[in-house]
């Protein structure tokens, strides 16, 4: 059986929107995921700051990967984002941790960082589908 990071990269490699944003999974273990993207000009809004949609996308995607790491595909059912600051260059990183789970639901706490400064925190609720993660 492939390791969890390899399995997650293979499974989520079909996510065309995330691929278009340049987001990559860099770490995945049970109940945890870390994703990164190098900030490019295409990620900036009209005031030359990271578009809030990118912050949400990397957080939402990281939560989905963390939920996936528990053995089943998980999809977001709600999210609450708090923005603290912004930046316009460097490496954007999201770290998602599953903080609770039941048979059908789990909750993730996601922190989004840029160059060592916390930009946002996102609370994500996930529905754990019946679709199991691939073993090969």
VEXTOR-757741 format. One record per atom (N, C-alpha, C, O, CB): residue in three letters; x, y, z. Coordinates in steps of 0.001 Angstrom, whole numbers, plus 524288, in hexadecimal, padded with zeros to 5 digits. Glycine has a CB too. Layout:
<atoms>
AlaXYZ...
</atoms>
This chain:
<atoms>
Unk8034D7FB5D80000Unk800008000080000Unk80378804DF80000Unk8076380516802C8Unk7FC4080000804CCUnk80204808B67FCE8Unk804F280D9C7FC9CUnk8045A810AC801ABUnk8008D8100180489Unk8031A810EB7F7F0Unk8082C8140B802BAUnk807B3817458076CUnk8035681B44806A8Unk801AB81C3F80242Unk80CF481A0C808B0Unk8018681D8980AE9Unk7FCFD8210680ADCUnk7FDE6825E480782Unk7FA588279A804C3Unk7FBA1822A681069Unk8028E8281E807B0Unk803B182CC080485Unk8034882B787FEB8Unk800DC82E637FBC4Unk8092D82EE5805CAUnk8059A8272F7FD16Unk8055B825907F79CUnk7FFBD8247E7F5F4Unk7FE1E826087F1B3Unk808B9820B17F6B7Unk7FCC8821DD7F94EUnk7F74F820AC7F82EUnk7F424825B27F79CUnk7F107826317F3FBUnk7F4F681D367FC83Unk7F4EC8296B7FB2AUnk7F21282E647FAE8Unk7F37A831697F5F7Unk7F008833837F359Unk7F33F831BC7FFC2Unk7F880831A47F4AFUnk7FA1A834707EFF1Unk7F7B6831F57EB14Unk7F5FF834B77E789Unk80016834837EF79Unk7F79882CD97EAE8Unk7F54D82A267E66AUnk7EF7382B427E612Unk7ED7482C977E1E7Unk7F648824357E6C9Unk7ECB782AB57EA75Unk7E71182B757EA84Unk7E5978311A7E925Unk7E23E832037E5D0Unk7E4DD82A017EFE2Unk7E819834D87EBB9Unk7E6B583A567EAEBUnk7E94183CB97E611Unk7E842841417E4CCUnk7E83C83D7B7EFABUnk7EC7F839BB7E360Unk7EEE383B9D7DE92Unk7EAF383CD87DA55Unk7EC3A83F727D67FUnk7F2AF837B07DC96Unk7E63083AFF7DAFFUnk7E1FC83C0A7D73BUnk7DF378413A7D855Unk7DBC1842BF7D55CUnk7DE04837957D751Unk7E0A5843F47DC81Unk7DE13848E57DDEBUnk7E04084D447DA84Unk7E45084F8B7DBB4Unk7DEE084A307E3D7Unk7DD8484E627D653Unk7DF6D8522B7D282Unk7DFA8857BD7D4A9Unk7E32985AB47D33BUnk7DC028520D7CDB8Unk7DC00859357D80CUnk7DC1385E7B7DA2CUnk7E0D885F4C7DDACUnk7E38D8633F7DD39Unk7D70C85F907DD39Unk7E1D885B9B7E11BUnk7E65F85BEC7E495Unk7EB6985BF17E160Unk7EF0985EE27E288Unk7E662857517E884Unk7EB9D858A97DD5DUnk7F0358588A7D9F9Unk7F0FD85DD77D750Unk7F56285FC47D6F9Unk7EFAA8542E7D5D8Unk7ECBD8602E7D56FUnk7ED17865477D2E7Unk7EF03869857D6A3Unk7F1A586D337D503Unk7E7CE866CD7D0AEUnk7EDAD868FD7DBA4Unk7EF8286CBB7DF99Unk7F53F86BDA7E0FCUnk7F7C786F547E322Unk7EC2786C527E489Unk7F750867397DFC5Unk7FCBD865F97E102Unk7FD7F863A37E669Unk801E8863597E84EUnk7FFFC86AC27E08AUnk7F94E861F97E8E9Unk7F98885FD57EE33Unk7FB6D85A347EE07Unk7F9AF857217EAC3Unk7F425860297F0E1Unk7FF03858DC7F190Unk80118853957F1EAUnk8009E851787F772Unk801308545C7FB3FUnk806C8853797F026Unk7FF9384C677F7DFUnk7FF9C849B77FCEBUnk8054E848807FE2FUnk807F3845EC7FB1BUnk7FC248448F7FCD3Unk8073B84A51802A8Unk80CA88494C8040FUnk80D3884597808AFUnk811698436880994Unk80F5C84E5980546Unk808F0844E280BA4Unk8091D8413D8100EUnk803A383F2D810FDUnk7FFCF842108109BUnk80B52843EA81515Unk8034C83A2E81238Unk7FE41837C38136CUnk7FF3B8332481701Unk8021682F7F815B3Unk7FB538360580E55Unk7FCCF8336481B82Unk7FCED82EF881F1BUnk7F78F82EC3821B1Unk7F4678324F820EAUnk8017E82F7E8234BUnk7F67982AC7824AFUnk7F14282A1D826DAUnk7EF7282EFA829DAUnk7F1CB8308582DC1Unk7F1268255C82A6DUnk7EB3B83151827ECUnk7E8E4835DE82A72Unk7EBAD83B0782980Unk7EA8483EE182C22Unk7E8A2834F083014Unk7EF4E83B33825D3Unk7F26583FF2824F0Unk7F3E38406381F2EUnk7F50F83C7F81C9AUnk7F75B83FF282867Unk7F3CF8453281D3CUnk7F5AF8463A817EEUnk7F82384BA2817B9Unk7F68184F3D81A75Unk7F12D845C5813E6Unk7FC1284C188146DUnk7FEB88511281390Unk7FF1F851E680DA5Unk800F784E8180AC8Unk8044A8512B8163EUnk7FD5E8567380BE9Unk7FD85857C88065DUnk8003585D0F805B5Unk8001F8605880937Unk7F7EA857E6803FBUnk8029B85DCD80120Unk8057D862A48001AUnk804A1864777FA87Unk8034E8616E7F70AUnk80B57861E080120Unk8056D869897F9D0Unk8057E86BE57F49DUnk8092A870997F4D1Unk80907873B77F87AUnk7FFD286D8B7F2CBUnk80C69871057F0D4Unk80FBE875A67F04DUnk80C5587A027EE17Unk809F1879617E9F7Unk814A98748D7ECADUnk80C1D87E607F0CDUnk808C9882B17EF20Unk80ADE884F87EA03Unk80F788864B7E98CUnk8087D886F97F369Unk80762885607E63CUnk808AF8878D7E121Unk8053688C477E01AUnk8017388D3C7E2F1Unk80809883647DCBCUnk8067A88F267DC1CUnk80373893CD7DAB6Unk7FDAB8927A7D9DCUnk7FA418959E7DB20Unk805B8896577D5C4Unk7FC9088DD27D7B6Unk7F72688C467D6B1Unk7F3F088B9A7DBA9Unk7EF2388B687DB64Unk7F70F887437D3A0Unk7F68188B3C7E03CUnk7F3C488A887E532Unk7F25988FB27E7D5Unk7EFC288FB47EBE2Unk7F7138874F7E8DAUnk7F4038940F7E597Unk7F3438992C7E814Unk7EE5889BDB7E610Unk7ECCE89B4A7E18BUnk7F80889CAE7E721Unk7EBF389ECD7E99CUnk7E7448A1BD7E827Unk7E8BC8A74B7E685Unk7ED538A86F7E5A5Unk7E3528A1DD7ECBDUnk7E4E28AAB57E61CUnk7E5B38B0077E442Unk7E9008B3767E7C5Unk7EAF18B7817E608Unk7E0A48B2897E384Unk7E9B08B1F37ECB0Unk7ED068B50A7F037Unk7F2398B2447F131Unk7F4EF8B3577F504Unk7EA318B60B7F577Unk7F38E8AEAC7EDA5Unk7F8798ABC57EDE2Unk7F92C8A8AB7F2E9Unk7FD788A8557F50AUnk7FCF48AF757ED46Unk7F4E78A66B7F4C2Unk7F4FE8A2E37F945Unk7F2C289DA47F774Unk7F00089D667F385Unk7F1C38A5327FE11Unk7F3F38997D7FA4DUnk7F1D88945D7F8E3Unk7EBE2894A27F8E5Unk7E97B896897FC99Unk7F3D18900C7FCBBUnk7E997892B77F4B9Unk7E3EB8925F7F459Unk7E1E488EC77F8B2Unk7E3D288A6D7F961Unk7E236890557EED9Unk7DE02890A57FB99Unk7DBD588D8A7FFDEUnk7D9F18883A7FE25Unk7D9FC8848880138Unk7D770890698025FUnk7D849887C77F945Unk7D68C882BC7F73AUnk7DAE487EB27F725Unk7D9DA87A0D7F7D3Unk7D461883667F1CAUnk7DFBF8805E7F655Unk7E42287CB27F67EUnk7E50487AD57FC13Unk7E612876397FCF2Unk7E92A87F407F44CUnk7E49987E5F7FFDEUnk7E53087CD580558Unk7E104878C7806C5Unk7E225874DF80957Unk7E4CC881B0808FFUnk7DC30879C78050FUnk7D8038760C80637Unk7D8EA870E480358Unk7D83C86CB68059EUnk7D2AA87859804B5Unk7DA6C871297FE6DUnk7DB2F86C687FB55Unk7DF59868E17FDB7Unk7DE7D8642D7FE3DUnk7DCAE86DCD7F5BCUnk7E3D586B0E7FF2AUnk7E800867C48015AUnk7E6528658C806A3Unk7E7C386127807F6Unk7ED2586AEF801F1Unk7E34B86886809ACUnk7E1668669180EB8Unk7DD658623780DECUnk7DDB785E2381073Unk7DEFA86B0C811F4Unk7D9B28630D80A7BUnk7D59F85F3380965Unk7D80385A2B8073AUnk7D686855E1808CFUnk7D1958617180585Unk7DBB185AB6803A2Unk7DE448562C80159Unk7E1658533380577Unk7E13984E65805A1Unk7E1D6857DA7FCD8Unk7E436855F9808BCUnk7E74A8536C80CDFUnk7E3C4850678109AUnk7E51C84C1C8124DUnk7EA818577F80FEFUnk7DF40852A8811DEUnk7DB8684FE781541Unk7D99584AEC812A2Unk7D91C846DF8152EUnk7D6DC85379816A0Unk7D87584B3080D93Unk7D6A88468C80ABDUnk7DAD08424380ACDUnk7D99083DA880B64Unk7D53D847F980511Unk7DFBE843CB80A31Unk7E40083FF480A48Unk7E48B83D9980FC1Unk7E557838E38104DUnk7E93B842848088EUnk7E41C840DF813CBUnk7E46483EDF8192AUnk7DFF383B1381A3CUnk7E0C58370381CADUnk7E43A8436381D1EUnk7DB4083C5B8186FUnk7D6D1838D08190BUnk7D7A4833C18160FUnk7D66D82F8B8180BUnk7D1D183B7081738Unk7D9AA8341E8115FUnk7DAF182FA080E13Unk7DEBF82BF9810D9Unk7DE6C827358104BUnk7DD4383172808D9Unk7E25282E38813CEUnk7E65D82B178166CUnk7E4258276381A88Unk7E6E8823F381C74Unk7EA5582EA9818F5Unk7DF2C8281581BE2Unk7DCB2824A981FBFUnk7DA3A81FDB81D3DUnk7D7ED81C9D81FF2Unk7D893827A9822C9Unk7DAB281F6381809Unk7D90081A9A81588Unk7D47C81B10811B9Unk7D3678176780ECCUnk7D797816E881982Unk7D1CC81F94811B9Unk7CD758204A80E10Unk7CDAD825C180BC4Unk7CFC28296280E24Unk7C82181F58810C9Unk7CB848264180729Unk7CB2B82B66804B0Unk7C7A182ED780807Unk7C37E82D1E809C7Unk7C90E82AFB7FEF1Unk7C940833A9808E6Unk7C6478375980C15Unk7C57383C5C80906Unk7C90183E4680669Unk7C9178387B8114FUnk7C0B783E7B80960Unk7BF71843538069CUnk7BD7B8476F80A84Unk7BAE68462980E5DUnk7BB428424E8024BUnk7BEBE84C4380973Unk7BD3C8508B80CF5Unk7B7568514880D11Unk7B4B68510B8090CUnk7BFE1855A180B4AUnk7B5558522E811BFUnk7AFC7853768124BUnk7AF0D858DA814B7Unk7AAD985B268144AUnk7ACFE84F54815A1Unk7B31485ADF8173CUnk7B2E8860408192AUnk7B8758620D81A58Unk7BC0085EE581B21Unk7AF60860B481E20Unk7B9208673281A74Unk7BE478696781BA6Unk7BD9986EED81DBFUnk7BA01871C181C41Unk7C1DE86967816B9Unk7C11D8705D82134Unk7C12B8759D8236EUnk7C6CA8778582348Unk7CA3E8752D825ACUnk7BEE9875B382929Unk7C7B087BC882075Unk7CD0887DBE81FCFUnk7CDA9882FA8228BUnk7CA418865C8224BUnk7CE6C87E45819F9Unk7D2188838D82527Unk7D3978889082785Unk7D8BD88A3482510Unk7DC918874C82533Unk7D4128882882DAEUnk7D8CE88EEA822CAUnk7DD858910C82069Unk7E03A894958245EUnk7DDAC897B8826F7Unk7DC398941781B4BUnk7E55789417824D6Unk7E8498973482892Unk7EBBE89B43825EEUnk7EC3889FAA827CEUnk7EB93893B282BF2Unk7EE1A899CD821ABUnk7F1A389D4181ECDUnk7F22B89B2C8194FUnk7EFC18973F817F1Unk7F71389DAB82182Unk7F54989DC08162BUnk7F61E89C07810D6Unk7FBCD89CA580F69Unk7FECF89F098124DUnk7F2AB89F1080D0BUnk7FD4889A8480B01Unk8027E89B3F808E0Unk8020F89AC8802F7Unk7FDDE8999E800EBUnk8067B8972D80B2DUnk8065889BAD8003BUnk8060C89B8B7FA89Unk80A8C8989B7F7F3Unk80B10898AF7F32BUnk805E28A0FE7F87BUnk80DCC896077FB13Unk8120A892F97F8C8Unk813DD88EDA7FCACUnk8130D88F5180163Unk816A58968E7F728Unk8165788AD57FA92Unk81874886BC7FDEFUnk8157A881A67FD63Unk81315880967F95BUnk818608887A8038FUnk815AA87E8A80179Unk8134B8796080186Unk80E7D8796080506Unk80ECE87AB5809A2Unk8173D8753D8035CUnk80A13877E2802D4Unk8053487776805BAUnk80497871C88076EUnk804E786E3980436Unk8006B879528025EUnk803B9870F380C7BUnk8036586BB280EB8Unk7FE6886B2E811E3Unk7FD0786EB3814DCUnk8083686A8081229Unk7FBB7866D581144Unk7F721865A58147BUnk7F8188607E81746Unk7F9B985CA5814E4Unk7F206865628111AUnk7F7108607C81C5EUnk7F78685BC381F88Unk7F22C85A8A821D3Unk7EFF185DA7824BBUnk7FBB785C6C823F0Unk7F02A855F082076Unk7EAFC8544D82246Unk7EB8A84FC082605Unk7EE6F84C0B82509Unk7E76F852C881DA0Unk7E8B68501A82A55Unk7E8C084BEC82E38Unk7E32584A7F82F9AUnk7DFF884DE4830D5Unk7EBD784D948332FUnk7E1F78457482F63Unk7DCD38439C83103Unk7DCA5843FA836F1Unk7DFF1841C4839A9Unk7DBB783DDC82F0FUnk7D8B9846D1838ECUnk7D85F8478A83E97Unk7D40B8444A8410FUnk7D3F38438F845CFUnk7D77F84D3D83FD7Unk7D0718425383DD2Unk7CC7F83EA983FC3Unk7CA4F83BAB83B22Unk7CA5783D82836B1Unk7C80B8418D842CDUnk7C864836F683C52Unk7C608833DA8382FUnk7C1FF8302583A65Unk7C27582E3E83ECAUnk7CA2F830D283534Unk7BE0A82F2C8373FUnk7BA3982B1383849Unk7BA3B8279583374Unk7BD8A8282983003Unk7B49082D638397FUnk7B6998240A8333AUnk7B6648208582EB4Unk7B5AC8239482997Unk7B83782260825B0Unk7B1EB81C8A82F5EUnk7B23C8278282997Unk7B0FC82A54824CAUnk7B31482FE082471Unk7B2FA8322D82039Unk7AB5182A7F8242BUnk7B4F683215828B3Unk7B6A183790828C2Unk7BC058381D82B2AUnk7BDAB834E982E5AUnk7B2B483AED82BC2Unk7BEB583C328299AUnk7C36E83DB182C6BUnk7C4128439D82C12Unk7C1F8846248288FUnk7C85683AD482A2CUnk7C6F8845BB82FBDUnk7C80184B5682FF2Unk7CDDC84C3382F8EUnk7D0F784969831F2Unk7C5C884DD08350BUnk7CF508502582C79Unk7D4D18516E82BC5Unk7D5DB8570882D6FUnk7D29D85A8382CB8Unk7D67A8509D82612Unk7DA6C857CA82FA9Unk7DC6F85CF8830CEUnk7E0EC85DD982CF9Unk7E49885AC082CBDUnk7DE4385D86836BBUnk7E09886214829FDUnk7E47B8631C825F1Unk7E6EA86877826DAUnk7E42786C5D8276AUnk7E200862CB8206DUnk7EC068689F826FDUnk7EEDC86D928273CUnk7F1A586E7182210Unk7F3FF86ADC81FE0Unk7F2D086D9F82BDBUnk7F1588734582022Unk7F3D7874B281B37Unk7F8248789D81C76Unk7F73E87C8C81F13Unk7EFCB8770281735Unk7FCD68777581A89Unk8018187A8881BB3Unk803F587CA2816B0Unk8036387A5481282Unk8057E8773A81EBAUnk806A2880F181728Unk809D7882F0812E0Unk80ED88850F81542Unk80EC38889E8187DUnk806E58874280FA1Unk8132D882CD81399Unk818478848F81582Unk81882884C281B77Unk81ACB8885B81DB0Unk8198C889EC81348Unk81628880EA81E09Unk8166088088823B4Unk81258883B3826AAUnk812398837F82B77Unk81B878821A82573Unk80EFF886AA823ECUnk80AEB889BC82688Unk8059D8874582579Unk80466885D38210CUnk80B0088F85824A9Unk80272886CD8299FUnk7FD3E88485828F9Unk7F9AD8888082654Unk7F8F788CDD82838Unk7FAED882C882E57Unk7F76F886DD821DDUnk7F3ED88A3C81EE3Unk7EE3A889388201BUnk7EB0B88CD38200EUnk7F4DB8898681924Unk7ECE78844A82136Unk7E768882F2821F2Unk7E6E487DEA82513Unk7EA7E87ABE82560Unk7E4A48826481CA5Unk7E24887D4D82763Unk7E0C987870829F8Unk7DB73876F7827D2Unk7D7FF87A428273DUnk7E0B18790383023Unk7DADC871F2826A9Unk7D5F58701382463Unk7D42686B4B82765Unk7D728867A68284AUnk7D69C86ECA81E7BUnk7CF4086B58828EDUnk7CCBC866CB82B4CUnk7C9738644882702Unk7C606866CF824C5Unk7C9498685583040Unk7CA7E85F4F825DDUnk7C7D885CA282192Unk7C51E857C28239AUnk7C77F8548882642Unk7CBC085B3381D32Unk7C0238573E82258Unk7BD368528182376Unk7BD0784F2A81E94Unk7BBE98511B81A53Unk7B7A3853C782568Unk7BE1E84A2E81F2CUnk7BE4F8469581AB9Unk7BA768422181B6AUnk7B9A08403581FBEUnk7C3D28446A81A03Unk7B8238408681718Unk7B4F883BCD816F3Unk7B86183775814D1Unk7BAA6837FB8109DUnk7AFEA83C8D81390Unk7B8C183331817AEUnk7BBE482EB08160CUnk7B87282B1A812BCUnk7B4F282881814C2Unk7BE2F82BAD81AE7Unk7B97A82AFE80DA5Unk7B669827C480A1AUnk7B788821FD80B03Unk7BAE28209580E29Unk7B78E8293B8046BUnk7B4B581EB48083DUnk7B5A28190F8089DUnk7BA2E817578052EUnk7BC06812EB8059AUnk7B0B58160D80718Unk7BC0081ADC801C2Unk7C039819887FE27Unk7C5648190F8011EUnk7C75D81CE980338Unk7C0AA81DAC7F9C7Unk7C7898146080145Unk7CC7281373803FCUnk7D10681541800A8Unk7D0B1815697FBDDUnk7CD0780DA88055DUnk7D550816A080345Unk7D9E8818468004FUnk7DC3C813837FD88Unk7DC0B80F277FF8EUnk7DE0A81AE8803F7Unk7DE68814627F8EDUnk7E0B380FFE7F610Unk7E56C80DC87F8EFUnk7E866810AE7FB5BUnk7E245811B17F08DUnk7E616808AC7F8A6Unk7EA7A806347FB57Unk7EF0B8052C7F7B2Unk7F33D803B57F98AUnk7E8BE801247FDD5Unk7EE6E805D97F2C3Unk7F2A4804F37EF01Unk7F38C809C37EBC6Unk7F6F4809C87E861Unk7F16A800507EB79
</atoms>
